[in-house]
Amino acid sequence: MTLYQLVLDVAAEQSGNVLEVSVNAARAGSLAVQPDGWDSPRPQQPVTVTLRAGYNTLRITTLAASNGFDLRQLSLQQ
């Protein structure tokens, strides 16, 4: 198994959006989306995830949303 930093680039107009990240049905962490406008997606605080060799299931769940968000990109950094 290998540790990665999952970085989500998210655009949001208002605060209050909370996302939970899980990998292979195990909770990896959560983050509060920092608003900066719809046209300004920005990287959020990284979440550390553990991936095994082969296939993995990554799930991003909305725990609380004030006015929605736009997930523009996600990246894994080792």
C-alpha positions as CSV (number, residue, x, y, z in Angstrom):
1,M,0.0,0.0,0.0
2,T,1.2,3.5,-0.8
3,L,0.3,6.9,0.7
4,Y,-0.8,9.7,-1.6
5,Q,-2.0,13.3,-1.1
6,L,-5.4,13.8,-2.8
7,V,-5.9,17.4,-3.9
8,L,-9.3,18.6,-5.1
9,D,-9.6,21.8,-7.2
10,V,-12.9,23.2,-6.2
11,A,-14.8,26.4,-7.1
12,A,-17.5,27.6,-4.7
13,E,-19.3,30.9,-4.2
14,Q,-20.1,30.5,-0.5
15,S,-18.6,28.7,2.5
16,G,-20.3,25.8,4.2
17,N,-19.5,23.0,1.8
18,V,-18.0,20.0,3.5
19,L,-16.7,16.9,1.5
20,E,-15.8,13.5,2.9
21,V,-13.3,11.3,1.1
22,S,-13.3,7.5,1.4
23,V,-11.1,4.9,-0.3
24,N,-12.2,1.2,-0.6
25,A,-15.1,1.9,1.8
26,A,-12.8,3.3,4.5
27,R,-13.0,7.0,5.6
28,A,-9.8,8.9,4.6
29,G,-10.8,12.4,5.8
30,S,-13.0,15.4,5.2
31,L,-12.4,19.0,4.1
32,A,-14.3,22.3,4.2
33,V,-14.3,23.9,0.8
34,Q,-12.9,27.4,0.8
35,P,-14.9,29.8,-1.4
36,D,-13.3,31.9,-4.0
37,G,-16.0,32.4,-6.7
38,W,-17.3,30.1,-9.5
39,D,-14.6,31.2,-11.9
40,S,-11.7,30.7,-9.5
41,P,-11.2,27.0,-8.7
42,R,-8.5,26.5,-6.2
43,P,-6.7,23.5,-4.6
44,Q,-8.1,22.6,-1.2
45,Q,-6.3,21.2,1.8
46,P,-4.9,17.8,0.7
47,V,-6.4,14.6,2.2
48,T,-4.0,11.6,2.7
49,V,-5.2,8.4,1.1
50,T,-3.8,4.9,1.1
51,L,-4.0,3.1,-2.2
52,R,-3.3,-0.6,-2.8
53,A,-1.9,-2.1,-6.0
54,G,-4.6,-2.6,-8.6
55,Y,-8.1,-1.2,-8.5
56,N,-9.3,1.2,-5.8
57,T,-12.6,2.9,-5.2
58,L,-12.5,6.6,-4.4
59,R,-15.7,8.2,-3.1
60,I,-16.3,11.9,-2.5
61,T,-19.5,12.6,-0.6
62,T,-21.1,15.9,0.2
63,L,-21.7,16.2,4.0
64,A,-23.0,19.7,4.0
65,A,-23.6,22.1,1.1
66,S,-24.6,25.8,1.4
67,N,-24.8,26.8,-2.3
68,G,-23.1,24.0,-4.1
69,F,-19.6,23.6,-5.5
70,D,-17.9,22.7,-8.7
71,L,-15.2,19.9,-8.6
72,R,-13.0,20.8,-11.5
73,Q,-10.1,18.4,-11.0
74,L,-8.6,15.9,-8.6
75,S,-5.0,14.8,-8.5
76,L,-2.9,12.4,-6.5
77,Q,0.6,13.3,-5.4
78,Q,3.1,10.9,-3.9
